[in-house]
Amino acid sequence: MFSSDSIILKNKKIGFIGAGNMTQHILEPLLKDNILKSDQIFVSNRSASKLQKLKDKLNIISCNSNEELLEKSDIIILSVKPQDLYEALEPVLAYFEPRHEVISLAAGASLKSLSKLLPKVSLLSRVMLSTAVKIKQSAIAYDFMKNGQFAQSEDDGAFNVKALFSPLGKLFFLKGDQAFRAFTVGSGSGVALVYELMIYWQGWLKDYGITEKMAEQITQQSFLAASKMAINEEQSIEDLQQAVTSTKGITIEALDAMRASNLEGQLHHAFEQARLKDVKLANLKTIDNTK
Ligand SMILES: NC(=O)c1ccc[n+]([C@@H]2O[C@H](COP(=O)([O-])OP(=O)(O)OC[C@H]3O[C@@H](n4cnc5c(N)ncnc54)[C@H](OP(=O)(O)O)[C@@H]3O)[C@@H](O)[C@H]2O)c1
């Protein structure tokens, strides 16, 4: 049985520049669920050893150079670190053709700067995701340009982006660098930030004699339940919270203390630090400096 995603991608040759963590996290579920087949996937990488490991694991077709990958692929996924992006692209700029669709995963690299670097490419997308793609639960933001123009609506195209990434989580069509930066912190880093809260949670439980394993599982279950109920019930998070908080009960004591300590302001400050670092990195490096 073929899904509509696998049908749309069936005759496409998909090339990944970079055989690192994200490439592996994306490919594993797509291959396992037969959305892609290993003989349509081409991968190049800076170091031969990492590429060989990925080939041994997923049976993809390895390319000896980025030129070879560009010759063989229709859809090119840029999966190198943002600071390596310009160095990876610069020697092969002449090999990009209008037949190529390019999808960049590089955090911080704006569509505008990518389109200046790759003027011949007619369909150019930017995708931001998290490691939760490996369990098909990532929030995934995308935006795209067609023939040098920003898409006005998600219906303008990028059908291959939707086919490739919607099986890996929930897709959001997001406009503008500001929104992408906020998304990078709230979702790309988001999982790690939630882990920080989970570490405090289980630590507090352990202080009262609950075993490490149980403290871990209680914490996991609480975060899972909160997320699942927020997704499944047709109420806002505020309403769900109110429904489990009686005015003379226990929960309100903790909530009042959290609010009095300005936890919201502290988290806001922490998120802003990450966002500002993203701005700083984009200013320091790569393709945004090639304008
Ligand atoms: N991992 C995440 O959680 C995450 C989350 C959101 C977005 N992203 C984005 O996903 C992209 C990939 O990140 P990652 O975590 O997968 O990084 P990674 O594990 O470091 O993988 C990047 C790969 O690119 C290869 N590479 C570097 N220069 C190259 C070149 N000139 N030609 C071919 N290959 C080259 C590296 O090769 P060697 O190291 O073997 O030399 C490495 O294997 C980044 O742009 C990142 O912003 C990642």
The ligand as a Gaussian input file, in Angstrom:
#p B3LYP/6-31G(d) Opt

LIG

0 1
 N       20.323000      18.152000      15.098000
 C       19.323000      18.961000      15.454000
 O       18.727000      18.820000      16.525000
 C       18.845000      20.062000      14.539000
 C       17.695000      20.745000      14.887000
 C       17.234000      21.732000      14.039000
 C       17.916000      21.998000      12.850000
 N       19.051000      21.330000      12.545000
 C       19.764000      21.691000      11.310000
 O       20.091000      20.530000      10.562000
 C       21.320000      20.725000       9.896000
 C       22.198000      19.521000      10.153000
 O       22.489000      19.464000      11.546000
 P       23.048000      18.154000      12.222000
 O       22.705000      18.219000      13.651000
 O       22.657000      16.952000      11.437000
 O       24.633000      18.407000      12.042000
 P       25.792000      17.303000      12.025000
 O       25.407000      16.095000      12.766000
 O       27.033000      18.020000      12.399000
 O       25.872000      16.912000      10.470000
 C       26.311000      17.789000       9.497000
 C       27.088000      16.992000       8.479000
 O       27.495000      17.873000       7.429000
 C       28.732000      17.408000       6.941000
 N       29.392000      18.452000       6.178000
 C       30.001000      19.586000       6.609000
 N       30.511000      20.267000       5.569000
 C       30.188000      19.577000       4.453000
 C       30.442000      19.768000       3.080000
 N       31.138000      20.808000       2.622000
 N       29.972000      18.849000       2.207000
 C       29.281000      17.762000       2.631000
 N       29.033000      17.521000       3.929000
 C       29.479000      18.410000       4.827000
 C       29.490000      17.025000       8.189000
 O       30.532000      16.150000       7.855000
 P       31.664000      15.644000       8.900000
 O       31.330000      16.200000      10.251000
 O       31.601000      14.157000       8.829000
 O       32.945000      16.182000       8.394000
 C       28.381000      16.369000       9.026000
 O       28.321000      14.981000       8.820000
 C       21.921000      22.032000      10.436000
 O       21.808000      23.047000       9.467000
 C       21.107000      22.356000      11.655000
 O       20.936000      23.759000      11.800000
 C       19.527000      20.355000      13.347000

